Amino acid sequence: MDPVLLESTLAGLGQPAFRARQVWEWAARGARTYEEMSNVPAALRGELAAAVPFSSLELVREAHASDGTVKALFTTHDGRAVEAVLMRYRDGRNSLCLSSQSGCPLTCTFCATGAMKFTRNLTAGEILDQALHFRRDHEVDHVVFMGMGEPMMNLPNVLDTCRRLPSIGVTHRRTAISTVGWIPGIETLTHATMPIRLALSLHAADDRLRSQIMPVNDRYPLSEVLAACERFYAIKRRQVFVEYVMLGDVNDGAAHARQLAGVLDPKVYKVNLIPYNPTGMYDGSPRATIERFRAVLEEHGIRATVRLTMGRDIDAACGQLAARAAVGAS
C-alpha cells in the first residue's frame, strides 16, 4: 500500500487525518481488502478501492522450499520484477528478506542479482508491500534488507519503510540493512534516529581481491568503508555484522582468515560466514574449510558464526535472487 497516495487521496476526499491511521492499522494487521476494515465507512472503502490499489505489487507466484522458506515473485505497475523471501526458523522467528531495487547496478560476481539488468529503485510503498504480503499469512518479527539491490542507494525509501515496520511487528532493533560498502548511505544511517543494525557485505580483506569479487571496492576502498563502519559503531554502540561468503579456493584459506582478523576490531564487528549458494561462477567451500576459517577467526578474538542456509532448493538463499529463477517455480 502506498502510504503517500493513501494520505493524499483521503485528504482530497476531505477525510480527517485519523482515517489514514485506521486504514494503515488494518493493513499492518494483515487485512487483505478494504472490505475488512469495519470501522471505516462503507462508502469510503469503496472510494479507496477505486483510487488506491491495496498493493502496489502484483504477485506472480510463490515458491515453497522444503525447509519452510517462501519466496514471492512480484511485478510492479510498470512490469519490473521483484523478489522477497520469508524465512521461518525452528526457534519460531519469522524473518523477511526484502528487496530495495529491481536488479542491482553493482555487479558483485558471486550474486545472481548482480547479473540482472538494473531497472530502478523501488518506492517505499513497493518495499512495504513485500512485507505486507507475508504479514497476511504469518506473524513476522525480523527484517533484513538483503534482497535484490543495494539498499544504501535507495536509502530514503528504505528508511521510510523502516519507520512503518514496528506496526507489523518488527522493531527497529530487529531490522538490519546490508551494504556492499556504499559510504554515503552508511553515514546517513549513522545519524538516523532509528536504532537499525548495519551489515557489511565484505568477502575479502584486501583491496585487490575484493575489487575482483566486488567492483564497487574500486570506488569505496576497504579501509574507507571500515572507517565508516567504525564511525557507525562509535555513535550507535551497535556491532556491525560482517557478511563473508565462502568461495572455494578464492577467499577461504587460513591466510585469508588471518588477514580478515587483522583488519577487524573485535569490539566493532561480528562475522557471519555464508556458505556459497551456487549461482554459476564459483564453487562453494567445503564445510570443513568453513569451520577451519571460523576457528582461525575465533583464535584471533573475532566472533564468528556460520549462517544457516535456507531456501536453496527454490533459489531463495543468499545471493540467489534473480527473478528469472522463480518463473518456473511452483
ZAGUZA-363538 format. One record per residue (C-alpha): z, y, x; residue number from 0; residue in one letter. Coordinates in steps of 0.05 Angstrom, whole numbers, plus 5000, padded with zeros to 4 digits. Example, Ala and Ser with C-alpha at 12.3 -4.5 7.8 and 13.67 -1.06 7.14 Angstrom:
BEGIN
<rec up="5156" north="4910" east="5246" nr="0" rest="a"/>
<rec up="5143" north="4979" east="5273" nr="1" rest="s"/>
//
This chain:
BEGIN
<rec up="5000" north="5000" east="5000" nr="0" rest="m"/>
<rec up="4980" north="5067" east="5028" nr="1" rest="d"/>
<rec up="5044" north="5109" east="5022" nr="2" rest="p"/>
<rec up="5007" north="5175" east="5034" nr="3" rest="v"/>
<rec up="4957" north="5160" east="4978" nr="4" rest="l"/>
<rec up="5013" north="5137" east="4933" nr="5" rest="l"/>
<rec up="5053" north="5201" east="4942" nr="6" rest="e"/>
<rec up="4993" north="5248" east="4935" nr="7" rest="s"/>
<rec up="4970" north="5211" east="4872" nr="8" rest="t"/>
<rec up="5038" north="5216" east="4840" nr="9" rest="l"/>
<rec up="5043" north="5289" east="4858" nr="10" rest="a"/>
<rec up="4975" north="5302" east="4828" nr="11" rest="g"/>
<rec up="4998" north="5268" east="4764" nr="12" rest="l"/>
<rec up="5058" north="5315" east="4761" nr="13" rest="g"/>
<rec up="5108" north="5259" east="4772" nr="14" rest="q"/>
<rec up="5177" north="5272" east="4802" nr="15" rest="p"/>
<rec up="5188" north="5253" east="4875" nr="16" rest="a"/>
<rec up="5232" north="5194" east="4858" nr="17" rest="f"/>
<rec up="5173" north="5156" east="4828" nr="18" rest="r"/>
<rec up="5144" north="5143" east="4897" nr="19" rest="a"/>
<rec up="5211" north="5114" east="4919" nr="20" rest="r"/>
<rec up="5213" north="5070" east="4857" nr="21" rest="q"/>
<rec up="5144" north="5042" east="4869" nr="22" rest="v"/>
<rec up="5156" north="5031" east="4943" nr="23" rest="w"/>
<rec up="5222" north="4995" east="4930" nr="24" rest="e"/>
<rec up="5186" north="4946" east="4884" nr="25" rest="w"/>
<rec up="5132" north="4934" east="4936" nr="26" rest="a"/>
<rec up="5184" north="4924" east="4991" nr="27" rest="a"/>
<rec up="5220" north="4872" east="4950" nr="28" rest="r"/>
<rec up="5156" north="4831" east="4943" nr="29" rest="g"/>
<rec up="5124" north="4854" east="4878" nr="30" rest="a"/>
<rec up="5052" north="4831" east="4871" nr="31" rest="r"/>
<rec up="5027" north="4881" east="4819" nr="32" rest="t"/>
<rec up="5046" north="4947" east="4787" nr="33" rest="y"/>
<rec up="5059" north="4910" east="4723" nr="34" rest="e"/>
<rec up="5122" north="4880" east="4752" nr="35" rest="e"/>
<rec up="5153" north="4950" east="4761" nr="36" rest="m"/>
<rec up="5193" north="4951" east="4697" nr="37" rest="s"/>
<rec up="5227" north="5018" east="4709" nr="38" rest="n"/>
<rec up="5161" north="5053" east="4718" nr="39" rest="v"/>
<rec up="5129" north="5078" east="4653" nr="40" rest="p"/>
<rec up="5073" north="5031" east="4629" nr="41" rest="a"/>
<rec up="5022" north="5088" east="4625" nr="42" rest="a"/>
<rec up="5037" north="5109" east="4696" nr="43" rest="l"/>
<rec up="5030" north="5037" east="4720" nr="44" rest="r"/>
<rec up="4960" north="5037" east="4691" nr="45" rest="g"/>
<rec up="4942" north="5102" east="4725" nr="46" rest="e"/>
<rec up="4968" north="5077" east="4792" nr="47" rest="l"/>
<rec up="4929" north="5012" east="4786" nr="48" rest="a"/>
<rec up="4865" north="5053" east="4776" nr="49" rest="a"/>
<rec up="4879" north="5103" east="4832" nr="50" rest="a"/>
<rec up="4920" north="5069" east="4886" nr="51" rest="v"/>
<rec up="4900" north="4998" east="4909" nr="52" rest="p"/>
<rec up="4961" north="4953" east="4911" nr="53" rest="f"/>
<rec up="4938" north="4932" east="4980" nr="54" rest="s"/>
<rec up="4891" north="4966" east="5029" nr="55" rest="s"/>
<rec up="4871" north="4898" east="5055" nr="56" rest="l"/>
<rec up="4833" north="4840" east="5023" nr="57" rest="e"/>
<rec up="4858" north="4771" east="5041" nr="58" rest="l"/>
<rec up="4800" north="4727" east="5065" nr="59" rest="v"/>
<rec up="4841" north="4665" east="5077" nr="60" rest="r"/>
<rec up="4905" north="4637" east="5104" nr="61" rest="e"/>
<rec up="4913" north="4581" east="5155" nr="62" rest="a"/>
<rec up="4977" north="4538" east="5158" nr="63" rest="h"/>
<rec up="5000" north="4505" east="5222" nr="64" rest="a"/>
<rec up="5038" north="4440" east="5228" nr="65" rest="s"/>
<rec up="5100" north="4479" east="5253" nr="66" rest="d"/>
<rec up="5102" north="4524" east="5191" nr="67" rest="g"/>
<rec up="5066" north="4583" east="5223" nr="68" rest="t"/>
<rec up="5020" north="4620" east="5175" nr="69" rest="v"/>
<rec up="4960" north="4663" east="5197" nr="70" rest="k"/>
<rec up="4926" north="4710" east="5150" nr="71" rest="a"/>
<rec up="4856" north="4738" east="5159" nr="72" rest="l"/>
<rec up="4843" north="4804" east="5123" nr="73" rest="f"/>
<rec up="4786" north="4853" east="5117" nr="74" rest="t"/>
<rec up="4795" north="4928" east="5108" nr="75" rest="t"/>
<rec up="4757" north="4971" east="5057" nr="76" rest="h"/>
<rec up="4703" north="4982" east="5109" nr="77" rest="d"/>
<rec up="4696" north="4909" east="5130" nr="78" rest="g"/>
<rec up="4740" north="4909" east="5193" nr="79" rest="r"/>
<rec up="4773" north="4842" east="5210" nr="80" rest="a"/>
<rec up="4849" north="4839" east="5219" nr="81" rest="v"/>
<rec up="4896" north="4781" east="5231" nr="82" rest="e"/>
<rec up="4971" north="4776" east="5224" nr="83" rest="a"/>
<rec up="5019" north="4718" east="5233" nr="84" rest="v"/>
<rec up="5084" north="4694" east="5202" nr="85" rest="l"/>
<rec up="5127" north="4652" east="5250" nr="86" rest="m"/>
<rec up="5181" north="4611" east="5216" nr="87" rest="r"/>
<rec up="5235" north="4586" east="5264" nr="88" rest="y"/>
<rec up="5282" north="4527" east="5255" nr="89" rest="r"/>
<rec up="5342" north="4573" east="5261" nr="90" rest="d"/>
<rec up="5320" north="4609" east="5198" nr="91" rest="g"/>
<rec up="5286" north="4670" east="5229" nr="92" rest="r"/>
<rec up="5221" north="4693" east="5198" nr="93" rest="n"/>
<rec up="5184" north="4737" east="5246" nr="94" rest="s"/>
<rec up="5119" north="4775" east="5234" nr="95" rest="l"/>
<rec up="5067" north="4788" east="5288" nr="96" rest="c"/>
<rec up="5028" north="4850" east="5265" nr="97" rest="l"/>
<rec up="4962" north="4879" east="5288" nr="98" rest="s"/>
<rec up="4952" north="4953" east="5302" nr="99" rest="s"/>
<rec up="4877" north="4954" east="5315" nr="100" rest="q"/>
<rec up="4815" north="4915" east="5294" nr="101" rest="s"/>
<rec up="4795" north="4885" east="5360" nr="102" rest="g"/>
<rec up="4821" north="4915" east="5425" nr="103" rest="c"/>
<rec up="4788" north="4962" east="5476" nr="104" rest="p"/>
<rec up="4827" north="4938" east="5536" nr="105" rest="l"/>
<rec up="4793" north="4870" east="5553" nr="106" rest="t"/>
<rec up="4851" north="4832" east="5583" nr="107" rest="c"/>
<rec up="4817" north="4769" east="5609" nr="108" rest="t"/>
<rec up="4868" north="4719" east="5581" nr="109" rest="f"/>
<rec up="4866" north="4746" east="5510" nr="110" rest="c"/>
<rec up="4816" north="4727" east="5456" nr="111" rest="a"/>
<rec up="4825" north="4793" east="5421" nr="112" rest="t"/>
<rec up="4800" north="4828" east="5484" nr="113" rest="g"/>
<rec up="4734" north="4792" east="5476" nr="114" rest="a"/>
<rec up="4724" north="4821" east="5406" nr="115" rest="m"/>
<rec up="4686" north="4884" east="5393" nr="116" rest="k"/>
<rec up="4736" north="4941" east="5383" nr="117" rest="f"/>
<rec up="4723" north="4978" east="5318" nr="118" rest="t"/>
<rec up="4781" north="5025" east="5303" nr="119" rest="r"/>
<rec up="4855" north="5038" east="5297" nr="120" rest="n"/>
<rec up="4888" north="5013" east="5234" nr="121" rest="l"/>
<rec up="4921" north="5062" east="5186" nr="122" rest="t"/>
<rec up="4996" north="5059" east="5173" nr="123" rest="a"/>
<rec up="4980" north="5030" east="5104" nr="124" rest="g"/>
<rec up="4937" north="4975" east="5134" nr="125" rest="e"/>
<rec up="4991" north="4956" east="5183" nr="126" rest="i"/>
<rec up="5045" north="4958" east="5130" nr="127" rest="l"/>
<rec up="5003" north="4915" east="5082" nr="128" rest="d"/>
<rec up="5002" north="4859" east="5133" nr="129" rest="q"/>
<rec up="5078" north="4856" east="5128" nr="130" rest="a"/>
<rec up="5079" north="4864" east="5053" nr="131" rest="l"/>
<rec up="5030" north="4806" east="5045" nr="132" rest="h"/>
<rec up="5080" north="4757" east="5076" nr="133" rest="f"/>
<rec up="5140" north="4791" east="5044" nr="134" rest="r"/>
<rec up="5114" north="4770" east="4975" nr="135" rest="r"/>
<rec up="5130" north="4697" east="4991" nr="136" rest="d"/>
<rec up="5183" north="4700" east="5046" nr="137" rest="h"/>
<rec up="5244" north="4738" east="5068" nr="138" rest="e"/>
<rec up="5228" north="4770" east="5136" nr="139" rest="v"/>
<rec up="5276" north="4795" east="5189" nr="140" rest="d"/>
<rec up="5237" north="4808" east="5254" nr="141" rest="h"/>
<rec up="5172" north="4843" east="5271" nr="142" rest="v"/>
<rec up="5133" north="4844" east="5336" nr="143" rest="v"/>
<rec up="5073" north="4888" east="5347" nr="144" rest="f"/>
<rec up="5038" north="4836" east="5389" nr="145" rest="m"/>
<rec up="4977" north="4821" east="5346" nr="146" rest="g"/>
<rec up="4907" north="4849" east="5353" nr="147" rest="m"/>
<rec up="4902" north="4913" east="5392" nr="148" rest="g"/>
<rec up="4944" north="4957" east="5438" nr="149" rest="e"/>
<rec up="4999" north="4988" east="5394" nr="150" rest="p"/>
<rec up="5012" north="5046" east="5441" nr="151" rest="m"/>
<rec up="4941" north="5071" east="5430" nr="152" rest="m"/>
<rec up="4957" north="5077" east="5356" nr="153" rest="n"/>
<rec up="5030" north="5095" east="5362" nr="154" rest="l"/>
<rec up="5035" north="5148" east="5306" nr="155" rest="p"/>
<rec up="5013" north="5097" east="5254" nr="156" rest="n"/>
<rec up="5055" north="5042" east="5285" nr="157" rest="v"/>
<rec up="5117" north="5086" east="5283" nr="158" rest="l"/>
<rec up="5102" north="5107" east="5211" nr="159" rest="d"/>
<rec up="5102" north="5033" east="5194" nr="160" rest="t"/>
<rec up="5167" north="5021" east="5232" nr="161" rest="c"/>
<rec up="5202" north="5074" east="5190" nr="162" rest="r"/>
<rec up="5189" north="5032" east="5128" nr="163" rest="r"/>
<rec up="5205" north="4964" east="5156" nr="164" rest="l"/>
<rec up="5280" north="4966" east="5141" nr="165" rest="p"/>
<rec up="5262" north="4969" east="5067" nr="166" rest="s"/>
<rec up="5230" north="4900" east="5072" nr="167" rest="i"/>
<rec up="5289" north="4871" east="5112" nr="168" rest="g"/>
<rec up="5271" north="4886" east="5185" nr="169" rest="v"/>
<rec up="5318" north="4933" east="5222" nr="170" rest="t"/>
<rec up="5293" north="4976" east="5279" nr="171" rest="h"/>
<rec up="5334" north="4935" east="5328" nr="172" rest="r"/>
<rec up="5295" north="4873" east="5306" nr="173" rest="r"/>
<rec up="5228" north="4908" east="5317" nr="174" rest="t"/>
<rec up="5191" north="4905" east="5383" nr="175" rest="a"/>
<rec up="5128" north="4940" east="5407" nr="176" rest="i"/>
<rec up="5087" north="4906" east="5461" nr="177" rest="s"/>
<rec up="5044" north="4944" east="5510" nr="178" rest="t"/>
<rec up="4999" north="4928" east="5569" nr="179" rest="v"/>
<rec up="5029" north="4990" east="5602" nr="180" rest="g"/>
<rec up="5000" north="5049" east="5564" nr="181" rest="w"/>
<rec up="5045" north="5101" east="5595" nr="182" rest="i"/>
<rec up="5036" north="5158" east="5544" nr="183" rest="p"/>
<rec up="5059" north="5111" east="5489" nr="184" rest="g"/>
<rec up="5118" north="5086" east="5529" nr="185" rest="i"/>
<rec up="5140" north="5157" east="5540" nr="186" rest="e"/>
<rec up="5133" north="5174" east="5466" nr="187" rest="t"/>
<rec up="5174" north="5112" east="5446" nr="188" rest="l"/>
<rec up="5227" north="5131" east="5497" nr="189" rest="t"/>
<rec up="5241" north="5195" east="5460" nr="190" rest="h"/>
<rec up="5233" north="5167" east="5389" nr="191" rest="a"/>
<rec up="5297" north="5166" east="5348" nr="192" rest="t"/>
<rec up="5288" north="5094" east="5323" nr="193" rest="m"/>
<rec up="5320" north="5041" east="5369" nr="194" rest="p"/>
<rec up="5258" north="4999" east="5374" nr="195" rest="i"/>
<rec up="5251" north="4948" east="5430" nr="196" rest="r"/>
<rec up="5198" north="4953" east="5484" nr="197" rest="l"/>
<rec up="5159" north="4893" east="5511" nr="198" rest="a"/>
<rec up="5115" north="4898" east="5573" nr="199" rest="l"/>
<rec up="5054" north="4853" east="5580" nr="200" rest="s"/>
<rec up="5056" north="4846" east="5656" nr="201" rest="l"/>
<rec up="5027" north="4779" east="5681" nr="202" rest="h"/>
<rec up="5023" north="4796" east="5755" nr="203" rest="a"/>
<rec up="5068" north="4833" east="5803" nr="204" rest="a"/>
<rec up="5016" north="4863" east="5849" nr="205" rest="d"/>
<rec up="4961" north="4912" east="5832" nr="206" rest="d"/>
<rec up="4902" north="4872" east="5858" nr="207" rest="r"/>
<rec up="4916" north="4810" east="5817" nr="208" rest="l"/>
<rec up="4940" north="4849" east="5757" nr="209" rest="r"/>
<rec up="4875" north="4890" east="5756" nr="210" rest="s"/>
<rec up="4835" north="4826" east="5757" nr="211" rest="q"/>
<rec up="4873" north="4799" east="5697" nr="212" rest="i"/>
<rec up="4883" north="4866" east="5662" nr="213" rest="m"/>
<rec up="4833" north="4921" east="5679" nr="214" rest="p"/>
<rec up="4879" north="4973" east="5648" nr="215" rest="v"/>
<rec up="4920" north="4968" east="5712" nr="216" rest="n"/>
<rec up="4867" north="5010" east="5747" nr="217" rest="d"/>
<rec up="4885" north="5067" east="5700" nr="218" rest="r"/>
<rec up="4960" north="5056" east="5699" nr="219" rest="y"/>
<rec up="4983" north="5021" east="5763" nr="220" rest="p"/>
<rec up="5042" north="4975" east="5760" nr="221" rest="l"/>
<rec up="5090" north="5020" east="5798" nr="222" rest="s"/>
<rec up="5078" north="5076" east="5749" nr="223" rest="e"/>
<rec up="5086" north="5030" east="5689" nr="224" rest="v"/>
<rec up="5151" north="5002" east="5715" nr="225" rest="l"/>
<rec up="5177" north="5072" east="5727" nr="226" rest="a"/>
<rec up="5162" north="5090" east="5655" nr="227" rest="a"/>
<rec up="5198" north="5027" east="5631" nr="228" rest="c"/>
<rec up="5258" north="5045" east="5673" nr="229" rest="e"/>
<rec up="5260" north="5114" east="5642" nr="230" rest="r"/>
<rec up="5259" north="5080" east="5574" nr="231" rest="f"/>
<rec up="5319" north="5038" east="5595" nr="232" rest="y"/>
<rec up="5356" north="5098" east="5624" nr="233" rest="a"/>
<rec up="5352" north="5135" east="5558" nr="234" rest="i"/>
<rec up="5355" north="5078" east="5507" nr="235" rest="k"/>
<rec up="5400" north="5030" east="5546" nr="236" rest="r"/>
<rec up="5360" north="4972" east="5518" nr="237" rest="r"/>
<rec up="5330" north="4919" east="5562" nr="238" rest="q"/>
<rec up="5254" north="4915" east="5567" nr="239" rest="v"/>
<rec up="5223" north="4847" east="5554" nr="240" rest="f"/>
<rec up="5171" north="4827" east="5605" nr="241" rest="v"/>
<rec up="5116" north="4781" east="5579" nr="242" rest="e"/>
<rec up="5085" north="4738" east="5632" nr="243" rest="y"/>
<rec up="5030" north="4689" east="5612" nr="244" rest="v"/>
<rec up="5027" north="4628" east="5658" nr="245" rest="m"/>
<rec up="4956" north="4618" east="5684" nr="246" rest="l"/>
<rec up="4945" north="4554" east="5724" nr="247" rest="g"/>
<rec up="4934" north="4568" east="5799" nr="248" rest="d"/>
<rec up="4926" north="4642" east="5785" nr="249" rest="v"/>
<rec up="4995" north="4674" east="5777" nr="250" rest="n"/>
<rec up="5043" north="4615" east="5772" nr="251" rest="d"/>
<rec up="5064" north="4598" east="5844" nr="252" rest="g"/>
<rec up="5133" north="4605" east="5874" nr="253" rest="a"/>
<rec up="5108" north="4663" east="5915" nr="254" rest="a"/>
<rec up="5086" north="4698" east="5851" nr="255" rest="h"/>
<rec up="5155" north="4687" east="5822" nr="256" rest="a"/>
<rec up="5189" north="4717" east="5883" nr="257" rest="r"/>
<rec up="5141" north="4776" east="5881" nr="258" rest="q"/>
<rec up="5157" north="4787" east="5807" nr="259" rest="l"/>
<rec up="5232" north="4784" east="5821" nr="260" rest="a"/>
<rec up="5223" north="4834" east="5876" nr="261" rest="g"/>
<rec up="5195" north="4888" east="5830" nr="262" rest="v"/>
<rec up="5242" north="4878" east="5771" nr="263" rest="l"/>
<rec up="5311" north="4908" east="5765" nr="264" rest="d"/>
<rec up="5356" north="4854" east="5733" nr="265" rest="p"/>
<rec up="5393" north="4907" east="5693" nr="266" rest="k"/>
<rec up="5328" north="4932" east="5661" nr="267" rest="v"/>
<rec up="5285" north="4871" east="5649" nr="268" rest="y"/>
<rec up="5287" north="4802" east="5618" nr="269" rest="k"/>
<rec up="5227" north="4757" east="5629" nr="270" rest="v"/>
<rec up="5193" north="4715" east="5576" nr="271" rest="n"/>
<rec up="5146" north="4664" east="5606" nr="272" rest="l"/>
<rec up="5089" north="4647" east="5560" nr="273" rest="i"/>
<rec up="5052" north="4581" east="5563" nr="274" rest="p"/>
<rec up="4978" north="4598" east="5563" nr="275" rest="y"/>
<rec up="4943" north="4584" east="5497" nr="276" rest="n"/>
<rec up="4871" north="4564" east="5510" nr="277" rest="p"/>
<rec up="4820" north="4619" east="5498" nr="278" rest="t"/>
<rec up="4767" north="4593" east="5546" nr="279" rest="g"/>
<rec up="4774" north="4626" east="5614" nr="280" rest="m"/>
<rec up="4837" north="4596" east="5646" nr="281" rest="y"/>
<rec up="4877" north="4532" east="5649" nr="282" rest="d"/>
<rec up="4949" north="4534" east="5629" nr="283" rest="g"/>
<rec up="5005" north="4520" east="5678" nr="284" rest="s"/>
<rec up="5038" north="4451" east="5672" nr="285" rest="p"/>
<rec up="5107" north="4451" east="5642" nr="286" rest="r"/>
<rec up="5139" north="4432" east="5708" nr="287" rest="a"/>
<rec up="5106" north="4491" east="5742" nr="288" rest="t"/>
<rec up="5132" north="4538" east="5689" nr="289" rest="i"/>
<rec up="5202" north="4510" east="5698" nr="290" rest="e"/>
<rec up="5198" north="4519" east="5774" nr="291" rest="r"/>
<rec up="5175" north="4591" east="5764" nr="292" rest="f"/>
<rec up="5233" north="4604" east="5717" nr="293" rest="r"/>
<rec up="5282" north="4574" east="5766" nr="294" rest="a"/>
<rec up="5258" north="4619" east="5823" nr="295" rest="v"/>
<rec up="5268" north="4680" east="5779" nr="296" rest="l"/>
<rec up="5338" north="4657" east="5760" nr="297" rest="e"/>
<rec up="5355" north="4646" east="5833" nr="298" rest="e"/>
<rec up="5337" north="4719" east="5845" nr="299" rest="h"/>
<rec up="5381" north="4743" east="5788" nr="300" rest="g"/>
<rec up="5326" north="4754" east="5736" nr="301" rest="i"/>
<rec up="5340" north="4726" east="5667" nr="302" rest="r"/>
<rec up="5280" north="4685" east="5643" nr="303" rest="a"/>
<rec up="5263" north="4643" east="5583" nr="304" rest="t"/>
<rec up="5202" north="4603" east="5563" nr="305" rest="v"/>
<rec up="5170" north="4624" east="5498" nr="306" rest="r"/>
<rec up="5165" north="4572" east="5443" nr="307" rest="l"/>
<rec up="5091" north="4563" east="5427" nr="308" rest="t"/>
<rec up="5078" north="4567" east="5353" nr="309" rest="m"/>
<rec up="5014" north="4563" east="5313" nr="310" rest="g"/>
<rec up="4969" north="4538" east="5368" nr="311" rest="r"/>
<rec up="4933" north="4488" east="5322" nr="312" rest="d"/>
<rec up="4908" north="4546" east="5279" nr="313" rest="i"/>
<rec up="4893" north="4594" east="5337" nr="314" rest="d"/>
<rec up="4953" north="4636" east="5318" nr="315" rest="a"/>
<rec up="4991" north="4632" east="5383" nr="316" rest="a"/>
<rec up="4999" north="4687" east="5434" nr="317" rest="c"/>
<rec up="4932" north="4713" east="5458" nr="318" rest="g"/>
<rec up="4891" north="4673" east="5408" nr="319" rest="q"/>
<rec up="4879" north="4723" east="5352" nr="320" rest="l"/>
<rec up="4805" north="4739" east="5348" nr="321" rest="a"/>
<rec up="4789" north="4739" east="5273" nr="322" rest="a"/>
<rec up="4729" north="4692" east="5282" nr="323" rest="r"/>
<rec up="4778" north="4635" east="5294" nr="324" rest="a"/>
<rec up="4804" north="4640" east="5224" nr="325" rest="a"/>
<rec up="4737" north="4636" east="5189" nr="326" rest="v"/>
<rec up="4735" north="4560" east="5189" nr="327" rest="g"/>
<rec up="4809" north="4551" east="5176" nr="328" rest="a"/>
<rec up="4838" north="4525" east="5112" nr="329" rest="s"/>
//
